[in-house]
């Protein structure tokens, strides 16, 4: 290359620069020897290859005074090649909702390497990993990912390798696009996760590409289960009986419940649901509905519901249905029921006397 600095090189200019031969001229032959000296000192060499041939180059300089050429001055250029690190680009950010399946983190990631057609490994790291929740995953599809396989997957660090370093950049690109995130918690930490991708060509690591996972939690409704399926016998004016002794309560993400309703379907005057208040739970019974209020543990609410009794002074023999439902303050549970009563009633008798 040659560029006239406009100050010390007179009117020297490039005639041709093709095939490793640079020809300079001075129109009218007016450039002085000092100007030619400055020009020749400014001639440059560059190599545009990312995998240059490292054979030393010999560069011959010859000038001409219009009659004869000068001697040939030969300079040597020694070339050293350096490794070009692989490059990752695009950072896809994803939204992950509680209970979503494993989801690919960045389906648009690109992998390039200027001087290596193959890479040896990759590391994917959740930098703010939450133990017991975050899970990285990778499955080779058997078609587009060469021999890339999991080495380790522990504590938010997934390490992949290609045995023999034979997987191509295209195969690594397919593999990194297939890396997934899942959260196994029913009450996930919603702090956005940062996931760093790095690949290696066996000599140098790539840049670090960071993707963000935005996490949304959802409320899990409480669940009532295991109530008896048999009818609870009850005769009018009999002693109060516990409606259920086997009912269970659970809530995947709420340690406490805030209330419950127990209703009588087929309510008759004289029907009563009885509950003894606890330190945290208060009950009020009005017109067939017992309402419990107060924040307390799931276990304490289970005990409270099992303690509810039914009494009736009604003479109506029809069966009643007792319905249970709880709430965690955000969502109500399912409704579970048990049938009570349905007793027989003596309405008359005939006595025949034979003698």
C-alpha positions in Angstrom: 0.0 0.0 0.0 1.0 3.6 -0.6 -0.6 6.9 0.3 1.1 10.3 -0.5 1.2 12.4 2.6 0.9 15.6 0.5 3.9 17.1 2.2 7.1 15.2 1.8 6.5 13.0 -1.3 6.1 15.5 -4.1 3.8 14.3 -6.9 4.5 10.5 -6.5 1.4 8.4 -7.1 0.3 4.8 -7.6 0.2 3.6 -11.2 -0.7 0.0 -10.5 -1.0 -2.3 -7.5 -1.7 -5.8 -8.8 -0.5 -9.3 -8.0 2.0 -8.2 -5.4 3.6 -5.5 -7.7 3.2 -1.9 -6.7 4.3 0.7 -9.4 4.8 4.3 -8.5 5.5 7.3 -10.7 6.3 11.0 -10.7 4.6 12.8 -13.5 7.3 14.7 -15.5 9.9 13.0 -13.3 9.9 16.0 -11.0 10.0 14.2 -7.6 13.4 14.6 -5.8 15.4 11.7 -4.4 14.4 12.9 -0.9 10.7 12.7 -1.9 11.3 9.2 -3.3 13.0 8.2 -0.2 10.1 9.4 1.9 7.7 7.6 -0.4 9.5 4.3 -0.3 9.7 4.5 3.5 5.9 4.9 3.6 5.1 1.7 1.6 3.1 -0.7 3.7 2.4 -4.4 3.9 -0.8 -6.0 5.3 -2.2 -9.5 5.3 -6.0 -9.9 5.1 -6.2 -13.6 6.0 -7.5 -14.9 9.3 -5.3 -18.0 8.6 -2.2 -16.4 7.0 0.5 -18.4 5.3 3.5 -17.8 7.6 6.2 -18.2 5.0 8.4 -15.1 5.1 7.8 -12.7 2.2 10.7 -11.1 0.2 10.0 -7.6 -1.0 12.2 -6.1 -3.7 12.6 -2.3 -4.1 13.8 -0.8 -7.4 13.8 2.9 -8.4 14.6 4.4 -11.8 16.1 7.8 -12.8 14.5 7.6 -16.3 17.6 5.9 -17.8 18.7 3.1 -15.5 17.2 1.1 -12.6 18.8 1.1 -9.2 20.1 -1.9 -7.5 17.5 -4.2 -6.0 17.0 -3.8 -2.2 15.3 -6.8 -0.6 13.4 -6.6 2.7 12.0 -9.6 4.5 8.6 -9.8 6.2 8.3 -12.4 8.9 4.6 -13.4 9.5 3.1 -14.8 12.7 -0.3 -16.2 12.8 -2.6 -15.9 15.8 -5.7 -17.8 16.8 -9.0 -16.0 16.2 -11.4 -16.7 19.1 -14.9 -17.9 18.2 -17.7 -15.3 18.3 -21.2 -15.7 19.7 -23.9 -13.2 18.7 -27.5 -12.4 19.4 -28.9 -12.7 22.9 -32.4 -14.0 23.0 -34.4 -13.1 26.2 -37.3 -15.4 27.1 -40.3 -15.2 29.4 -40.8 -18.3 31.6 -44.0 -18.9 33.6 -44.3 -21.2 36.6 -44.9 -24.8 35.5 -43.9 -24.1 31.9 -42.1 -27.0 30.2 -38.3 -26.8 29.6 -37.9 -23.9 27.2 -35.0 -23.1 24.7 -33.2 -20.1 26.0 -31.9 -18.5 22.7 -33.1 -20.0 19.4 -31.3 -17.2 17.4 -27.8 -17.6 18.8 -25.1 -17.6 16.1 -21.6 -19.2 16.3 -18.7 -18.2 14.0 -14.9 -18.6 14.0 -12.7 -16.9 11.4 -10.0 -19.5 11.4 -11.5 -22.7 12.8 -14.1 -24.8 11.2 -14.7 -26.9 14.4 -14.9 -26.2 18.1 -14.2 -28.3 21.1 -16.6 -27.3 23.9 -19.1 -24.9 25.5 -20.1 -23.8 28.9 -23.5 -22.4 29.8 -23.8 -20.8 33.2 -26.7 -19.4 35.2 -24.8 -16.7 37.0 -27.5 -16.2 39.7 -28.5 -19.8 40.0 -31.2 -20.7 42.5 -30.7 -24.2 44.0 -33.7 -26.5 44.0 -35.3 -24.5 41.2 -33.2 -23.8 38.1 -32.4 -26.6 35.6 -30.5 -26.4 32.4 -31.0 -29.1 29.8 -29.6 -30.3 26.5 -30.5 -33.2 24.3 -28.7 -33.9 21.0 -31.2 -34.3 18.2 -29.0 -36.9 16.4 -29.2 -34.9 13.2 -27.8 -31.4 13.4 -25.5 -31.5 16.4 -22.7 -33.8 15.5 -21.2 -35.6 18.5 -21.9 -32.9 21.0 -22.7 -34.3 24.4 -23.1 -33.3 28.0 -20.0 -33.5 30.2 -21.5 -32.1 33.5 -24.7 -30.4 34.5 -24.4 -29.3 38.1 -25.5 -26.2 40.1 -26.5 -24.1 37.0 -23.4 -24.9 35.0 -23.9 -27.1 31.8 -20.7 -28.2 30.1 -20.8 -29.6 26.6 -18.0 -31.2 24.6 -17.3 -32.7 21.1 -15.0 -35.7 21.4 -12.0 -35.1 19.2 -13.2 -31.5 18.7 -14.8 -32.5 15.4 -18.2 -30.7 15.8 -18.5 -27.9 13.3 -19.5 -24.3 14.1 -22.9 -25.0 12.5 -23.4 -28.0 14.8 -22.4 -26.0 17.8 -24.9 -23.3 16.8 -27.7 -25.9 16.6 -26.7 -27.3 20.0 -26.6 -23.9 21.8 -29.9 -23.0 20.3 -31.3 -26.2 21.9 -30.1 -25.5 25.5 -33.2 -25.2 27.7 -34.2 -23.7 31.0 -36.8 -25.1 33.4 -37.9 -24.2 37.0 -39.1 -27.0 39.2 -40.5 -24.9 42.0 -44.2 -24.3 42.8 -43.1 -21.0 44.3 -40.2 -19.9 42.1 -37.9 -17.0 42.8 -38.9 -14.4 40.2 -35.5 -12.7 40.0 -34.5 -12.7 36.3 -31.8 -15.2 35.6 -28.7 -14.3 33.6 -27.4 -17.2 31.4 -23.8 -16.9 30.0 -22.8 -18.8 26.8 -19.1 -19.4 26.0 -17.6 -21.7 23.4 -14.0 -22.7 22.9 -12.0 -23.6 19.8 -9.4 -25.6 21.8 -7.1 -22.5 22.1 -9.3 -19.6 23.1 -12.7 -19.0 24.5 -15.3 -16.9 22.7 -16.9 -13.7 24.0 -19.5 -14.2 26.7 -23.0 -14.0 25.4 -25.6 -13.3 28.1 -29.3 -14.1 27.8 -32.0 -13.1 30.3 -34.8 -15.3 31.5 -37.8 -13.4 33.0 -39.7 -15.6 35.4 -43.4 -15.2 36.4 -44.9 -17.1 39.3 -48.6 -18.1 39.5 -50.6 -18.9 42.6 -51.3 -22.6 43.2 -54.8 -23.2 44.6 -55.2 -25.1 47.8 -56.5 -28.7 47.4 -59.1 -30.6 49.6 -58.9 -34.3 49.3 -59.7 -37.7 51.0 -63.1 -36.8 52.5 -65.2 -39.9 53.2 -67.4 -41.1 50.4 -69.8 -42.9 52.6 -73.0 -41.3 54.0 -72.7 -40.2 57.6 -75.7 -41.6 59.5 -77.6 -39.1 61.7 -80.9 -39.2 63.5 -82.7 -36.0 64.6 -81.8 -34.7 67.9 -79.0 -37.1 68.1 -75.6 -36.0 69.5 -73.5 -33.8 67.3 -71.2 -35.8 65.0 -67.9 -34.8 63.3 -68.6 -34.5 59.6 -65.2 -35.8 58.5 -62.1 -37.2 60.1 -60.1 -38.0 57.0 -60.2 -34.7 55.0 -56.8 -33.4 54.0 -55.6 -30.0 52.9 -52.5 -29.0 50.9 -51.2 -26.0 49.1 -48.1 -26.2 46.9 -47.0 -22.6 47.4 -48.8 -21.1 50.4 -47.9 -22.2 53.9 -51.0 -20.4 55.3 -54.7 -20.3 54.5 -57.0 -17.4 55.2 -60.5 -18.8 55.4 -63.0 -21.6 54.7 -66.7 -22.0 54.0 -68.7 -25.1 55.0 -72.2 -25.1 53.6 -75.3 -27.3 54.0 -77.1 -28.1 50.7 -80.7 -29.0 51.6 -80.5 -26.9 54.7 -83.5 -27.2 57.1 -84.3 -25.1 60.1 -82.7 -26.8 63.1 -79.5 -27.8 61.2 -76.4 -26.6 62.8 -72.7 -26.7 62.0 -70.7 -26.3 65.1 -67.1 -25.1 65.5 -65.0 -24.1 68.5 -62.8 -21.0 67.7 -59.0 -21.5 67.9 -56.5 -18.8 68.6 -56.3 -17.8 64.9 -59.5 -19.2 63.4 -63.0 -17.8 64.1 -66.2 -19.4 62.9 -69.7 -17.9 62.3 -72.7 -20.0 61.3 -75.6 -18.3 59.5 -78.5 -20.0 57.6 -76.6 -23.1 56.6 -73.2 -21.7 56.1 -70.3 -21.8 58.5 -67.6 -19.2 57.7 -64.1 -19.6 59.1 -61.8 -16.6 59.0 -58.2 -15.9 60.1 -54.7 -16.7 58.8 -53.3 -20.0 60.0 -51.3 -22.9 58.7 -52.6 -25.5 56.3 -52.2 -28.1 59.0 -54.2 -26.0 61.5 -57.0 -25.5 59.0 -57.1 -29.2 58.3 -57.5 -29.8 62.0 -60.2 -27.1 62.2 -62.3 -28.6 59.4 -62.0 -32.1 60.9 -63.4 -30.7 64.2 -66.6 -29.3 62.6 -69.7 -31.2 63.8 -73.3 -31.5 62.6 -76.4 -31.4 64.7 -80.0 -31.1 63.8 -83.3 -30.9 65.6 -85.2 -31.0 62.3 -87.6 -33.8 61.7 -87.1 -33.6 57.9 -85.6 -37.0 56.9 -84.0 -35.8 53.7 -80.2 -36.2 53.4 -78.0 -33.1 53.7 -74.8 -32.5 51.7 -72.0 -30.7 53.6 -69.6 -28.9 51.3 -66.1 -27.8 52.2 -64.0 -25.1 50.5 -60.9 -23.2 51.7 -59.0 -20.2 50.3 -55.4 -19.0 50.4 -56.4 -15.4 50.1 -55.9 -15.4 46.3 -57.8 -18.4 45.0 -60.4 -20.8 46.4 -59.9 -24.5 46.5 -61.9 -27.3 45.0 -65.1 -28.2 46.8 -65.4 -31.6 48.5 -68.6 -32.9 50.0 -70.1 -35.5 52.3 -73.7 -36.7 52.7 -75.2 -36.6 56.1 -78.5 -38.1 57.3 -81.2 -39.6 55.1 -82.6 -41.3 58.2 -86.0 -43.2 58.1 -88.9 -41.6 59.9 -91.8 -43.5 61.6 -95.1 -41.8 60.5 -97.7 -44.3 61.9 -98.4 -47.8 63.1 -101.3 -50.2 63.1 -101.7 -52.7 66.0 -104.0 -55.7 65.5 -105.1 -57.6 68.5 -106.2 -61.2 68.0 -107.9 -63.1 70.8 
